[in-house]
Amino acid sequence: MTTIDNATGATPVTLRPRASSAAVWGALGVLAFSFSLPATRVAVADLDPTIVGLGRALVAAALAAALLAARREPVPARRDVPRLLLTGLGVVIGFPILSSMALRELSSAHASVIVGLLPAATAACAVARGGERPGRGFWAAATAGLAAVLVFAATQGAAGPATADLYVLGAVALCAFGYAEGATLSRRYGGWQVICWALVLTAPPLVPVVAAAVAADGLSAGADAWVGFAYVSLFSMFLGFFAWYRGLALGGIARIGQIQLAQPVLTLVWAALLLGERVTAATVAAALAVLACVGLTQRARVSRPRTPPAGRR
């Protein structure tokens, strides 16, 4: 039986069927996101980073508006609109545009190593914004996973920080913030509704920015670039968040966020397959270490605030 912490009003969460389901949803989201950097890298080879980073948000916003209208979803409560805008600032605007700018200079493999910091940043935001309280076992496993990512970075020859590296770090910070805000709202609205409303609310100011980029640089690009753009528009910016926010809402932001430790390794695999980058024995070793740490974080104790189930407002 689950007990309530009288001092904090938080519910200690242990591994149960609900948590297992949350991990599956989270893993599906990570799988979708793991293709994002290679797809973006291919797209920005021919298209302006603004078109790739913000244009995909407009495509996803059009799909989101159609889905919300078809299902006749009620407008979010006024008190939640600022948090939806903050969610959009992080995951609709911040991460896409900064990562697109960085990938004009960095390989997707290099960028994926820095994105390995995202789970730790997400856990910190879960404490600050989501009211979660991970225990020592959780932080030990998360730290071990982060260390595995950093060791892996060293074996891949990651250089010292340059401007493009700082873009990725900024993208990670904004993305983690957006994850925490969106996941907190997903406990009340449901994951797909949150990303849809975040897309719709943040779309209007993006229209003139993208239009100016199109006017300046045009839309001339090869088929590969358009396939990459289509992927980040449909999966990275839209469908992937359906699974990801559902997993975060069900299993907790801090715990499920650690599944993303597997994303850099997966991204390197896709980069090897799609872009011809070489996968080494170090990649395999890092994959096993990271996945082991992810498993430990899923079993660690995390206290979460009590919230109404999705759909109740």
Phi, psi and omega per residue, in radians:
M1 nan 2.432 3.126
T2 -1.388 2.390 3.139
T3 -1.930 2.836 -3.134
I4 -1.905 2.320 3.041
D5 -1.341 1.907 -3.063
N6 -1.143 -0.467 -3.086
A7 -1.311 -0.622 -3.054
T8 -1.968 -0.224 -3.072
G9 1.256 0.282 -3.097
A10 -1.760 2.688 -3.126
T11 -1.809 2.033 3.060
P12 -1.111 2.265 -3.074
V13 -1.903 2.229 3.066
T14 -2.074 2.955 -3.061
L15 -1.219 2.065 3.127
R16 -2.396 3.046 3.098
P17 -0.917 -0.672 3.113
R18 -1.065 -0.742 3.135
A19 -1.175 -0.651 3.097
S20 -1.101 -0.742 3.085
S21 -1.080 -0.703 3.123
A22 -1.077 -0.715 3.132
A23 -1.116 -0.658 3.114
V24 -1.127 -0.805 3.107
W25 -1.077 -0.746 3.120
G26 -1.086 -0.714 3.134
A27 -1.125 -0.659 3.095
L28 -1.116 -0.704 3.090
G29 -1.094 -0.781 3.133
V30 -1.103 -0.703 3.102
L31 -1.022 -0.771 3.112
A32 -1.114 -0.756 -3.099
F33 -1.234 -0.443 -3.049
S34 -1.152 -0.354 3.074
F35 -1.496 -0.150 -2.958
S36 -1.088 -0.841 -3.072
L37 -1.158 -0.805 3.068
P38 -1.059 -0.716 3.137
A39 -1.129 -0.711 3.109
T40 -1.139 -0.728 3.123
R41 -1.012 -0.745 3.115
V42 -1.162 -0.732 -3.084
A43 -1.161 -0.767 -3.068
V44 -1.307 -0.132 3.050
A45 -1.119 -0.527 -3.122
D46 -2.049 -0.443 -3.046
L47 -1.917 2.623 3.102
D48 -1.078 2.437 -3.132
P49 -0.986 -0.564 3.114
T50 -1.155 -0.690 3.119
I51 -1.143 -0.729 -3.135
V52 -1.259 -0.813 -3.036
G53 -1.261 -0.689 -3.103
L54 -1.841 -0.490 3.100
G55 -1.091 -0.628 3.112
R56 -1.128 -0.539 3.100
A57 -1.164 -0.639 3.122
L58 -1.202 -0.679 3.072
V59 -1.090 -0.828 -3.139
A60 -1.129 -0.614 3.129
A61 -1.135 -0.663 3.096
A62 -1.107 -0.737 3.091
L63 -1.132 -0.713 -3.135
A64 -1.117 -0.755 -3.139
A65 -1.089 -0.727 3.132
A66 -1.116 -0.723 -3.135
L67 -1.170 -0.771 3.127
L68 -1.085 -0.702 -3.141
A69 -1.198 -0.725 -3.119
A70 -1.108 -0.633 -3.128
R71 -1.606 -0.032 3.119
R72 0.920 0.855 3.140
E73 -1.233 2.366 3.097
P74 -1.170 2.623 3.108
V75 -1.137 2.428 3.134
P76 -1.030 2.699 3.077
A77 -1.034 2.510 -3.075
R78 -0.989 -0.629 -3.107
R79 -1.151 -0.361 -3.101
D80 -1.633 -0.189 -3.109
V81 -1.051 -0.793 3.104
P82 -1.019 -0.664 -3.141
R83 -1.248 -0.562 3.048
L84 -1.169 -0.666 3.092
L85 -1.156 -0.664 3.088
L86 -1.157 -0.669 3.060
T87 -1.033 -0.815 3.121
G88 -1.098 -0.662 3.113
L89 -1.014 -0.677 -3.107
G90 -1.367 -0.924 -2.961
V91 -1.751 -0.360 -3.140
V92 -1.636 -0.625 -3.078
I93 -1.906 -1.000 -2.969
G94 -1.030 -1.079 -3.088
F95 -1.094 -0.826 -3.104
P96 -1.057 -0.813 -3.058
I97 -1.256 -0.723 -3.126
L98 -1.195 -0.701 3.122
S99 -1.197 -0.623 3.097
S100 -1.122 -0.711 3.103
M101 -1.128 -0.724 -3.123
A102 -1.149 -0.662 -3.042
L103 -1.336 -0.045 2.931
R104 -1.206 -0.434 -3.092
E105 -1.996 -0.595 -3.066
L106 -1.678 2.683 2.957
S107 -1.316 2.759 3.099
S108 -1.134 -0.532 3.110
A109 -1.127 -0.819 3.126
H110 -1.067 -0.818 -3.120
A111 -1.114 -0.618 -3.105
S112 -1.120 -0.531 3.111
V113 -1.125 -0.758 3.133
I114 -1.186 -0.642 3.094
V115 -1.107 -0.313 3.051
G116 -1.048 -0.290 3.069
L117 -1.344 -0.196 -3.034
L118 -1.054 -0.760 -3.139
P119 -1.038 -0.724 3.116
A120 -1.130 -0.710 3.105
A121 -1.142 -0.666 3.108
T122 -1.117 -0.724 3.115
A123 -1.092 -0.708 3.107
A124 -1.100 -0.712 3.115
C125 -1.200 -0.548 3.098
A126 -1.114 -0.630 3.088
V127 -1.228 -0.766 -3.063
A128 -1.306 -0.685 -2.998
R129 -1.959 -0.474 -3.045
G130 -1.742 -0.091 3.110
G131 1.244 0.328 -3.131
E132 -1.541 2.687 -3.116
R133 -2.325 1.473 3.103
P134 -1.148 2.551 3.113
G135 -1.480 -3.130 -3.086
R136 -1.128 -0.630 3.134
G137 -1.081 -0.680 3.108
F138 -1.098 -0.873 -3.084
W139 -1.137 -0.601 3.104
A140 -1.103 -0.791 3.140
A141 -1.172 -0.707 3.132
A142 -1.131 -0.702 3.113
T143 -1.129 -0.707 3.101
A144 -1.098 -0.703 3.104
G145 -1.127 -0.734 3.108
L146 -1.099 -0.726 3.112
A147 -1.074 -0.690 3.106
A148 -1.069 -0.710 3.116
V149 -1.133 -0.739 -3.113
L150 -1.191 -0.690 3.064
V151 -1.091 -0.719 3.111
F152 -1.074 -0.686 3.106
A153 -1.046 -0.721 -3.136
A154 -1.124 -0.695 -3.137
T155 -1.216 -0.392 3.125
Q156 -1.589 0.015 3.078
G157 1.311 0.539 3.118
A158 -1.069 2.261 -3.086
A159 -1.470 3.075 3.079
G160 -1.143 2.900 -3.038
P161 -1.147 2.301 3.000
A162 -2.043 -3.103 -3.129
T163 -1.003 -0.756 -3.130
A164 -1.111 -0.635 3.075
D165 -1.098 -0.682 3.130
L166 -1.165 -0.591 3.042
Y167 -1.042 -0.762 -3.125
V168 -1.173 -0.695 3.104
L169 -1.083 -0.738 3.072
G170 -1.094 -0.690 3.102
A171 -1.082 -0.715 3.133
V172 -1.109 -0.792 -3.129
A173 -1.071 -0.806 -3.126
L174 -1.193 -0.660 -3.137
C175 -1.138 -0.769 3.130
A176 -1.053 -0.721 3.097
F177 -1.080 -0.778 3.122
G178 -1.130 -0.644 3.080
Y179 -1.060 -0.830 -3.084
A180 -1.139 -0.771 3.132
E181 -1.115 -0.842 -3.101
G182 -1.145 -0.690 -3.136
A183 -1.169 -0.656 3.090
T184 -1.068 -0.752 3.099
L185 -1.215 -0.520 -3.119
S186 -1.136 -0.415 3.086
R187 -1.118 -0.429 -3.092
R188 -1.792 -0.700 -3.018
Y189 -1.756 -0.489 -2.969
G190 1.802 2.550 -3.004
G191 -1.089 -0.822 -3.054
W192 -1.209 -0.565 3.107
Q193 -1.138 -0.672 -3.103
V194 -1.124 -0.856 -3.109
I195 -1.179 -0.596 3.114
C196 -1.117 -0.811 3.139
W197 -1.187 -0.642 3.098
A198 -1.087 -0.710 3.109
L199 -1.134 -0.827 -3.087
V200 -1.127 -0.746 -3.083
L201 -1.219 -0.552 -3.097
T202 -1.616 -0.126 -3.059
A203 -1.176 -0.773 -3.013
P204 -0.898 -0.854 -3.127
P205 -1.207 -0.266 -3.141
L206 -1.377 -0.408 -3.056
V207 -1.021 -0.916 -3.135
P208 -1.152 -0.560 3.133
V209 -1.137 -0.828 3.139
V210 -1.182 -0.688 3.124
A211 -1.059 -0.705 3.117
A212 -1.136 -0.687 3.122
A213 -1.150 -0.702 3.116
V214 -1.137 -0.736 3.136
A215 -1.112 -0.620 -3.087
A216 -1.398 -0.683 -2.999
D217 -2.024 -0.224 3.115
G218 1.328 -3.099 -3.089
L219 -2.134 0.393 3.125
S220 -1.288 2.066 -3.106
A221 -2.772 2.746 3.112
G222 -1.354 2.997 -3.115
A223 -1.080 -0.683 -3.129
D224 -1.060 -0.726 -3.139
A225 -1.109 -0.699 -3.135
W226 -1.241 -0.586 3.055
V227 -1.127 -0.752 3.090
G228 -1.070 -0.764 3.114
F229 -1.101 -0.723 3.125
A230 -1.091 -0.683 -3.140
Y231 -1.122 -0.862 -3.081
V232 -1.193 -0.442 3.105
S233 -1.298 -0.796 -3.033
L234 -1.482 -0.761 -3.034
F235 -1.723 -0.904 -3.088
S236 -1.144 -0.647 -3.017
M237 -1.755 -0.164 -3.016
F238 -2.322 -1.391 -3.007
L239 -1.122 -0.626 -3.141
G240 -1.025 -0.602 -3.132
F241 -1.267 -0.406 3.079
F242 -1.023 -0.861 -3.140
A243 -1.265 -0.741 -3.042
W244 -1.116 -0.875 -3.115
Y245 -1.195 -0.554 3.063
R246 -1.113 -0.764 3.103
G247 -1.101 -0.770 3.125
L248 -1.098 -0.694 -3.116
A249 -1.209 -0.683 -3.104
L250 -1.315 -0.739 -2.980
G251 -1.851 -0.108 -3.120
G252 1.782 2.439 -3.073
I253 -1.130 -0.806 -3.063
A254 -1.142 -0.843 -3.078
R255 -1.185 -0.960 -3.074
I256 -1.162 -0.538 3.094
G257 -1.027 -0.473 -3.127
Q258 -1.243 -0.313 3.068
I259 -1.047 -0.435 -3.119
Q260 -1.228 -0.134 3.007
L261 -1.043 -0.455 3.128
A262 -1.352 -0.252 -3.025
Q263 -1.109 -0.772 -3.136
P264 -1.025 -0.694 -3.134
V265 -1.175 -0.766 3.103
L266 -1.072 -0.718 -3.134
T267 -1.068 -0.683 3.116
L268 -1.136 -0.629 3.091
V269 -1.101 -0.831 3.138
W270 -1.152 -0.626 3.109
A271 -1.095 -0.655 3.102
A272 -1.158 -0.734 -3.100
L273 -1.285 -0.703 -3.044
L274 -1.560 -0.629 -3.018
L275 -1.973 0.004 3.086
G276 1.402 0.253 3.099
E277 -1.290 2.623 -3.014
R278 -1.518 2.312 3.067
V279 -1.713 2.151 -3.071
T280 -1.794 3.052 3.068
A281 -1.090 -0.533 3.110
A282 -1.099 -0.594 3.117
T283 -1.092 -0.776 3.140
V284 -1.115 -0.777 3.134
A285 -1.085 -0.760 3.126
A286 -1.124 -0.682 3.140
A287 -1.048 -0.804 -3.123
L288 -1.131 -0.739 -3.137
A289 -1.132 -0.774 -3.108
V290 -1.149 -0.775 -3.129
L291 -1.133 -0.604 3.084
A292 -1.119 -0.727 3.124
C293 -1.161 -0.660 3.083
V294 -1.046 -0.759 3.116
G295 -1.037 -0.700 3.137
L296 -1.172 -0.686 3.129
T297 -1.139 -0.508 -3.138
Q298 -1.235 -0.384 -3.138
R299 -1.740 -0.100 -3.106
A300 -1.333 2.746 -3.113
R301 -1.466 2.261 3.114
V302 -2.350 2.235 3.081
S303 -1.565 2.281 -3.108
R304 -2.161 2.593 3.076
P305 -1.217 2.615 3.082
R306 -1.312 2.290 3.127
T307 -2.401 2.710 3.082
P308 -1.198 2.653 3.100
P309 -1.116 2.804 -3.140
A310 -1.004 2.406 3.129
G311 1.788 -0.347 3.106
R312 -1.696 2.404 -3.073
R313 -2.240 nan nan
